[in-house]
Each structure stands twice: as C-alpha cells, then as structure tokens.
C-alpha cells in the first residue's frame, strides 16, 4: 500500500454476497494505537443487516506461525459502548469474546 509508512500490503477482500460495501469521509479520527492502518483503509467498510462474517481458509498451520492484526473503526456516531459487540474466532477457537470497539472510550481499536 503506497501510503503505509510501514510498507504493509493491504488487500481488499471480496465482498460477501449479502454484505454492502460502504465508503466514508473519515476525518478527525484519533488513532491511538502505535501500529495504525492508513486512513484510506479505514474509509471503507462493509455492513450486513443480520450478520457480517469473514472467513479465510487455507492457511498452513503445521510449520508456520501467524500474527493476525484486526483494526476496527466505529463510524456510527449514535452508538454507545456495549451496543455493538462481537466475538472473534481463529480456527474455530474463540480469541476475544464480546469485543466492543467503543469500550475503551475511542471510536478506534485494534487487537493482535
């Protein structure tokens, strides 16, 4: 990604069939994390009326160790902490239960 100071590759995922792609004008966002994505990445989002699920299969697990970075930005300013929570699974194992982007008092959050 040419605007990433850490020279990471940001690859768009294919949109799930029932998800709606969105584009936002994001400004005045305080990205408090030490490792943050470019603001251009956070200007895009997906939404779903019932359940938004991302599945990535095919990672070799025998001889490899992976770090997964998940970045979240709540774009709905009417939501309060506790109104949008979700679980994060890796390889069918729960890694974070009831994750709430707004719980820390910021609209932005990330986990490793």
C-alpha positions in Angstrom: 0.0 0.0 0.0 1.8 3.1 -1.2 0.7 5.4 1.7 1.6 3.0 4.5 4.6 4.1 6.4 5.3 0.5 7.5 5.1 -0.7 3.9 2.4 -3.3 4.7 0.2 -4.8 1.9 -3.5 -4.1 2.3 -5.5 -6.4 0.1 -9.2 -5.8 -0.3 -11.3 -8.9 0.4 -14.1 -9.9 -2.0 -17.4 -8.7 -0.7 -19.6 -11.4 0.9 -22.7 -11.8 -1.3 -25.1 -10.3 1.1 -22.8 -7.5 2.5 -23.0 -4.0 1.3 -19.7 -2.1 0.6 -19.6 1.4 2.0 -17.3 4.4 1.6 -17.0 7.1 4.3 -15.4 10.5 4.6 -13.3 9.9 7.7 -11.7 12.9 9.4 -10.6 14.0 12.9 -10.1 10.4 14.0 -7.6 9.9 16.8 -5.8 6.7 16.0 -4.3 6.0 19.4 -2.6 2.7 18.6 1.1 2.5 17.9 0.6 0.5 14.7 -2.2 2.0 12.7 -3.5 1.4 9.2 -3.6 4.2 6.7 -6.7 6.4 7.0 -7.6 5.3 3.4 -8.1 1.8 4.6 -10.4 3.0 7.4 -12.5 4.9 4.9 -14.1 1.7 3.6 -16.5 -0.6 5.4 -18.9 -3.5 5.0 -22.3 -3.8 6.5 -24.9 -6.5 6.7 -28.5 -6.4 8.0 -28.1 -9.5 10.2 -24.6 -11.0 10.5 -21.3 -10.0 8.9 -18.8 -12.8 8.8 -15.4 -13.1 7.3 -13.8 -16.5 6.7 -10.3 -17.1 5.4 -9.4 -20.8 4.8 -6.3 -22.4 3.6 -3.6 -21.2 5.9 -0.9 -23.8 6.6 -0.7 -24.4 10.3 1.9 -27.2 10.6 5.2 -25.2 10.2 4.0 -21.6 10.3 3.2 -19.1 13.0 0.9 -16.2 12.1 0.1 -12.8 13.6 -3.3 -11.6 12.8 -4.0 -7.9 13.2 -7.6 -6.7 13.2 -8.4 -3.0 13.0 -11.9 -1.5 13.8 -13.3 1.9 13.5 -16.9 2.6 14.6 -18.4 5.0 12.0 -21.9 5.3 13.6 -21.7 8.2 16.0 -25.0 7.4 17.6 -23.8 4.1 19.0 -22.7 3.8 22.6 -20.3 1.3 24.3 -22.0 -2.1 24.6 -24.4 -1.6 21.6 -22.2 -3.4 19.0 -20.2 -6.3 20.4 -19.0 -9.4 18.7 -16.8 -12.5 19.1 -13.6 -13.1 17.3 -12.6 -16.7 16.4 -9.4 -18.0 14.8 -9.5 -21.6 13.6 -12.8 -22.1 15.3 -11.3 -21.1 18.6 -12.6 -18.1 20.4 -9.9 -15.5 20.9 -11.9 -12.5 22.0 -15.4 -12.7 23.5 -17.8 -9.7 23.4 -15.3 -7.4 21.7 -16.5 -3.8 21.9 -14.7 -1.2 19.8 -16.1 1.7 21.9 -15.4 0.1 25.3 -12.1 2.0 25.7 -13.7 5.4 25.0 -12.3 5.7 21.5 -14.0 5.0 18.1 -10.9 3.1 17.0 -9.5 -0.1 18.4 -7.2 -2.9 17.3 -6.2 -6.3 18.6 -3.3 -8.7 17.8 
